[in-house]
Amino acid sequence: MAYEQFIAIGHETLLSTVLTVTPVLLAGLVIGLIVGIFQAATSINEATLAFVPKLIIVGLVLVLAGPFMVATMTGFFQTVFTEIGRVNR
């Protein structure tokens, strides 16, 4: 395997990871920020108030973005396994 192929696969690995994880992380970050501001403004220090909305929003994002995530990872694995088949050639 040439060095350039190795770098290309590593680049695609990182890109696929970022594309797959970003929707969930951004949703959790945004809802956490909103709930944190709400808690600070109202002086409510309830732990479940921060946890339950994050859980619901992250679950909703997983349901909505799930097909995109699966398609991204499927394409990545097809590329990787195709490249594995070309190693001995």
TIVOSE-991422 format. One record per residue: x, y, z of N, C-alpha, C in turn; residue number from 1. Coordinates in steps of 0.1 Angstrom, whole numbers. Each point is the difference from the previous one (the first is absolute). Layout:
<sites>
[[X,Y,Z],[X,Y,Z],[X,Y,Z],NUM];
...
</sites>
This chain:
<sites>
[[9,-12,0],[-9,12,0],[9,12,0],1];
[[-3,9,-9],[8,12,-1],[-3,10,11],2];
[[9,8,3],[-2,10,11],[-11,9,-3],3];
[[-2,4,-13],[-11,9,-3],[-14,-7,2],4];
[[-1,-13,-2],[-12,-7,2],[-3,0,15],5];
[[10,-2,8],[-2,-1,14],[-5,14,6],6];
[[6,10,-5],[-4,14,4],[-15,2,-5],7];
[[-3,-4,-12],[-14,2,-5],[-10,-7,9],8];
[[3,-13,3],[-9,-7,9],[-1,6,14],9];
[[11,5,5],[-1,7,13],[-8,12,-1],10];
[[2,8,-11],[-8,12,-1],[-15,-3,-1],11];
[[-4,-10,-8],[-14,-4,-1],[-5,-6,13],12];
[[8,-6,8],[-4,-5,13],[-4,12,9],13];
[[9,10,0],[-3,12,9],[-13,7,-6],14];
[[-1,2,-13],[-11,7,-5],[-13,-8,2],15];
[[0,-13,-1],[-12,-8,3],[-4,1,14],16];
[[10,0,9],[-3,1,15],[-6,14,3],17];
[[6,10,-6],[-6,14,3],[-14,1,-5],18];
[[-2,-5,-13],[-14,1,-5],[-10,-8,7],19];
[[4,-11,6],[-9,-8,7],[-3,5,14],20];
[[10,6,7],[-2,3,14],[-5,15,1],21];
[[3,8,-9],[-3,15,1],[-15,3,3],22];
[[-10,-6,-7],[-14,3,3],[-4,-2,15],23];
[[5,-12,5],[-4,-3,14],[7,9,10],24];
[[13,3,-2],[7,9,9],[-5,14,0],25];
[[-3,5,-12],[-5,14,-1],[-14,1,6],26];
[[-8,-10,-1],[-13,0,6],[1,0,15],27];
[[9,-9,5],[2,0,15],[6,13,5],28];
[[9,6,-8],[7,12,5],[-11,12,0],29];
[[-8,1,-10],[-10,11,-1],[-10,-2,11],30];
[[-5,-12,2],[-11,-1,10],[6,1,14],31];
[[13,-4,2],[6,2,13],[2,15,3],32];
[[4,7,-10],[2,15,2],[-13,6,3],33];
[[-11,-3,-7],[-13,6,2],[-5,-4,14],34];
[[1,-12,4],[-4,-4,13],[9,6,11],35];
[[12,1,-2],[9,7,9],[-3,15,2],36];
[[-3,6,-11],[-4,15,2],[-13,1,7],37];
[[-10,-9,-3],[-12,0,7],[1,-3,15],38];
[[9,-10,3],[2,-3,14],[7,12,8],39];
[[9,7,-7],[7,11,6],[-10,12,2],40];
[[-9,2,-10],[-9,11,1],[-10,-2,11],41];
[[-4,-13,2],[-11,-3,10],[5,-5,13],42];
[[13,-2,1],[7,-5,12],[-6,-14,4],43];
[[-3,-8,-10],[-4,-14,2],[12,-9,-2],44];
[[3,-7,11],[12,-9,-1],[-4,-15,1],45];
[[-9,-3,-9],[-4,-14,-1],[7,-7,-11],46];
[[7,-12,4],[8,-7,-10],[-8,-6,-11],47];
[[-12,-5,3],[-8,-6,-10],[-5,10,-10],48];
[[-1,12,4],[-5,10,-10],[11,2,-11],49];
[[12,-3,3],[10,1,-11],[1,-13,-7],50];
[[-2,-11,6],[2,-13,-6],[-12,-4,-9],51];
[[-12,1,4],[-11,-5,-8],[-2,7,-13],52];
[[1,13,-1],[-1,6,-14],[12,-4,-9],53];
[[12,-2,5],[11,-4,-8],[-3,-14,-5],54];
[[-5,-9,9],[-3,-14,-4],[-11,0,-11],55];
[[-10,8,1],[-11,1,-10],[5,5,-13],56];
[[8,11,0],[4,6,-12],[11,-9,-7],57];
[[9,-6,7],[10,-9,-6],[-7,-12,-6],58];
[[-10,-5,7],[-8,-11,-6],[-7,4,-12],59];
[[-6,12,0],[-7,5,-12],[10,2,-12],60];
[[11,5,3],[11,2,-10],[4,-13,-6],61];
[[2,-10,9],[4,-13,-5],[-10,-6,-9],62];
[[-13,2,3],[-11,-5,-9],[0,7,-13],63];
[[1,13,1],[-1,8,-13],[13,-1,-8],64];
[[12,0,6],[12,0,-8],[6,-14,-1],65];
[[-7,-10,6],[5,-14,-1],[2,-5,-14],66];
[[-9,2,-9],[2,-5,-14],[13,7,-6],67];
[[2,12,2],[12,7,-5],[12,-6,6],68];
[[0,-3,13],[12,-5,7],[3,-14,-5],69];
[[-11,-8,-2],[2,-14,-5],[5,1,-15],70];
[[-5,9,-8],[5,1,-14],[15,4,0],71];
[[3,9,9],[14,5,0],[9,-11,4],72];
[[-3,-8,11],[9,-11,4],[0,-11,-10],73];
[[-11,-3,-6],[-1,-11,-10],[9,4,-12],74];
[[0,12,-4],[9,4,-11],[14,-1,4],75];
[[3,4,12],[14,-1,5],[5,-14,1],76];
[[-8,-9,5],[4,-14,1],[1,-6,-14],77];
[[-8,3,-9],[1,-5,-14],[14,5,-6],78];
[[3,12,3],[13,5,-5],[12,-7,6],79];
[[-1,-2,13],[11,-6,7],[2,-15,-4],80];
[[-12,-7,-1],[2,-14,-4],[4,-1,-15],81];
[[-4,9,-8],[5,0,-14],[15,2,0],82];
[[5,10,8],[14,2,1],[8,-12,6],83];
[[-6,-7,9],[6,-12,6],[2,-10,-11],84];
[[-10,-1,-9],[1,-10,-11],[11,4,-10],85];
[[3,12,-1],[11,5,-9],[14,-1,5],86];
[[1,-3,13],[14,0,6],[9,-10,-6],87];
[[-4,-12,-4],[9,-10,-5],[1,1,-15],88];
[[-6,10,-6],[1,1,-15],[10,9,-4],89];
</sites>
